[in-house]
Amino acid sequence: MAFSILIVDDDTAIKESVEEYLKLLNYTVKSALSADKALEILEGFNADVVLTDIMMQGMDGLELTRKIKKSYDTDVMVMTGYSADYSYEEAVQAGASDFIFKPFRFEELDLRIKRVLREAEFTRERTKLLKKLEKLAITDALTSLYNSRHFFSEIKTEIKRYSRYSRPLSLLILDIDFFKDFNDTWGHLEGDKVLMGIGKTIDTCMRSMDTAYRYGGEEFAIILPETSLNKACVVGARIKDSISSQVFEPEPGKKRSVTVSIGATELVHGEDFKSFIRRTDKALYRSKDSGRNKLTYIVSDTKDAK
C-alpha cells in the first residue's frame, strides 16, 4: 500500500529534496510552499501524513497543524531548524504526532514517518475494536436488535429530550402470542428461529428514527421519537400484520405462523420512564386479554381506547 505524504515548506530546495527522496521510497507525494496552499491541496488529496516546516511566511506550521487536526484525520509531523524557539511540547499541543530538527538525515525522516504510520494504524484498529465491543455490549446476540440494558438507557435519554423540546415520544411493546406453546411443541431451536425472524421483520418495518430492542424473552420494544400515538399505531399495525404473514417451517412440511400482541402509548407531560413503560405494558396485556393478535393503545392513566 502506497502512503501519501504532503510536504509544506517555503524553502524550495528543502521541499524538493525531501519530495524527491520520499518518491524514491514509493510514497505518493505532493508539496506546497505555504500553509494556505497546503490546505487547498488537502481538499482533494487524502494525505496520511503532512510534513510541515514551522517557520513559514504567513501562517506558521503550528497554526497549520491546528487547522489540519480540526478538519482532517491526518497525522502531522513538524520540522524546524530553530531548536531554541520551539519545543516538542508546543508541537504536540498543536496536534503534531512528531517533531524533527533540521538538518536531518533522510533515513531518520523515513523511520519517523514509518513510526507515525504504524501508530496511526494501531489507533485505527483499536478504535474499530472498541466500537465493536461497544456494539456487542448493547446488542442482543440472537436477534441483532438492541438489548434491554440499552433500552432503559435510551428511554431515559429520549424522555429528557422530550422534556427539553416537547416533541412527541411514543413506545410500542410487543409480545409473541402463545410462544411457550410453540417452544414446547417444536423446541427452543425452532423458537429461536422465530425470534430471529421477528427481529428482522421489526427492523424492516421501522422508520430510520425508530430503535428496536429485545425487551425480554419473547418481548420486543420500539422507541419512536418525534412520533404521536396515532403514527405509532400505524407503525405497530404494520409490524403486527407483517409478522402474522410470516411462515415458519419447524419440521419439513409443517408450516406455522405466529402473531403478536402490541401495546402502544405516547409520553404525557411529567411522566417518568417507569410510568411510561408500565402504561405500555398495561396496553399490551389488554391486547392479550381481548383475544391477542391485536394492538391496544392507552392515551393516559385516566383515558384509554383501542
N, C-alpha and C positions, 0 to 999 in steps of 0.2 A: 504493500500500500504506500503510495506516494503522499507524503505530508506536505502541507502548504505553508509557506513562510512569507510574511510581509516585512520587508526591511524599510525602516524610516530613519533617514539620516541626511542632513543638509550638506554633509561633506561628500561630494560626488566621488572622490577617489575611494573612500572607505565603503560607501554604498555599493559601488560597482565591484570592488574586490570581494566583498562578502557575498554579494549576489552570485558572482562567477563561481566561487568556491562551493556554495550550497547547491548550485545547479549541478556541479560535478558529482555531488553526493546524491543526485536524483531527487532532490526536493523540488516541488513546484514553487517557483519564487516570483514575487512581484516586489517592486520597490517604489518609494516615494521620497521626495526631497523636503516635504513638510508634513506636519501633523494634519493640516486641513486636507491635503491631497490623500493622505493615508485613510482618513475617514471616508472620503469619497470612494476610494478603491474598495473598502470593506463593504460597501453597499452591494457590491456584486461579486466579491471574492471571499470565499469561505476559508479564512486563514486559520490554521491550527495554532500557530504562534506568530505574534507580532514582535519583531526585534527592533527596538527603538532607541535612538540616542536621547539623552536628557536635554542637553543644551542645543536648542534649535531656534531659529528666527521665528517669531510669532509664538504659537502655542508650544510649550515645552513638553518633554517626554512624559513627565509625571501627570500633567493635565490630560494628555492624550491617553495615558493608561487609565485614568479615572473614567473618561468618556467611553473607552472601549469596554471596560468591565461593566459599565452601566447598561450597555446596549447589546453586547455580544458575549457568547460563551466561548471566549478565546483567551488563551494564555498570553501573557506579555512578559518579555524579557527586556530589561533596560540596560543600556550601555552608557558609560561615562568615562571621560578622561580626567575628571576633576574629583579626585578621591576625597579632598578636604571639604568640598562644597555639598556633597550629597552622601546620604548613608543608606545602608541596606534597609534599615527600619523605615525610612521615608518611602522607599520604593515599594516595600511590602504593604505599607499602609495605603498607598495609592492603588494597590491591587496587583502589583507585579508578582510573577512566580519566581523570578531570579534576577540577579544583578551581577553585571560583569564589567570589569575595568579595562579600559583601553590603555596601552595596546594589549591585545590578547592573541594567543596562538589560535589558528583556525581549528586545530584539533580539540582544543579546550572548548571552543564555541560549540562544536558539533556534539561533544559529550554533554554539555549543559542542555542543549536543545533536546537531545535524546532523553535526558533525565526528566525534563519538563513534560515531554510527551508521554513517558511511562507513568508519571504521577497523574497526569490528566486522564489517561486510560483507566488507571486504578480507581480514581474518583468516580468516573462514569459507571464502572462496573459495580462499585459499592452503592452508588445511588440507585441503580437498577435493582440490586438485591434488596435494598431497604424498602423500595416501593413494592417489590413483590411480596416481601414479608408483611408489610402493612396491609396489602390487599388480602393476603391469606388470613390475617387476623380478624378481618371484618366480613369474610365471605363464608357462606355455607358450602361445604365441600361437595354435597350431593347435588344441590340444585343450581349452584353458581350464583344464587341471589345473595344479597347481604344477610348477615346473621342477626339474631335477636339483640346481641350486645350493641351492634351498630344501630339497630332500630331505635333503642332507647336514647342513644346519644343524639341521633338525628331528629327525633321527635321533639326533644328539648330545644335543639337549635332552631327548628322551624317555629316553635311556639314563641321563642324570643324574637324571631324575625317578624312574626305576626304582631307582637306587642309593639315593635318599633314602627312598622309600616302600615299596620291594619289591613293587610292584604288577606283574602280568604285562604283558609287551610282546611283540607278535608282528609279523612282517613277511611280506608277500607280494611276490614279484616275478613279473611276467607277461611272456611273450614271444609275439608273434604267430607262429604256425606258417607256414612257407613264404612269408613276406611278401615276400621278394625275388622269388620266382616270380610273385606277384601283381603287383608293380610292373613286372616285365619284360614281363608279358603285357598289362596294361591301362594302364600308365603311372603316373607319380607323382601326377598329379592325382587319379586314382581311388584310389590308395593313401592319399592324404591324407584322402579321404572316409572310408576305413576307420578311420584313426587317430582322426578326429573322432567317428565313431560309437562306437568302443570307449571313448573318453574319456567320452562321455555315459552309456554303459552302466555303466561303473565307478562313475561319480558317483551314479547312481540306485540301485545295489546296496549302496553303503556305508552304514554307520550314521553318526549325527551326529558321533561321537567320532573316526571314522577320517579320514585325509587321504590323497589320491591324488596321484601325481606321474608325469609323463612322464620316465622314468628314462634312456632312451636313444632311439635312432631308432624302434624298434618295441617297446621295453620300457617297462613301467609298474611302479611300486612303490606299495604301500599300507602305511602305518604304522597299526597297530591298538593303541592304548593300552588298558590295563585289560583285556587280552584274552588268554586262554590259547590254546595251539596248537590245541586241539580247536575252539574257537569261530572262530578264524581260518580253519581249514579249511572250516567251514560257509560263511563269507563268501566264501572263494575259490571253492568249488564253485558257489555261486550266481552269481558273476561269470562263471565258465567256461561254465556252461550258458546264461546269458543272451546271452553273446557268440556262441556257436555257433548260437543260434536266430535271430540277426540275418540279414537277407537284403540283399545289396548288388546293385546293377544297374550294372555298369561300362559296359555297352552296352545299348541298347534290346533287350529280350527275353533278355538274358543275365543270369541270376540266379546269384549266387555267395554263399557264406558262408565265414567264416574261423573258425579255432579258436585257442585259446591254450594254452600250457603254463605251469604255475604251480609255483613253489617256495615252501614255507612253513616258517618256523621261529619258535621262541619264544626270547627272550633268556635266556641262562643267567648265573648269578651270576659276576661277574668278567670278563665278555666285553666287548671294546671294539666300536666300531661297524664296524671293518673286518672283524673275525672274524664278526660278526653278518651282515653283507651277504654275505661270502664263503660262509658256510654256506647262506644262502638261494639264492644263485646255484648252488651245488652241487646243491641240491634241484631247482632249475629244470632244470638240464641232465640230471638223471636222468629227469625227465618227458619231455624231448625224446628222450633215448636209448632210452626204453622204449616209444616209439610216438606221442608227442605227444597233445595234447588231454587232458592228464592233470594232476592235482595231486599232487605228491610233497612229503612233509614230512620233515625231519630233526630229531630231538629234540636230539641233541648230536653232537659230532665222533666220539664213540665208540659212539653208539647211534642208529639211524635206522629208519624204517619208511615205508610208503606208505599 
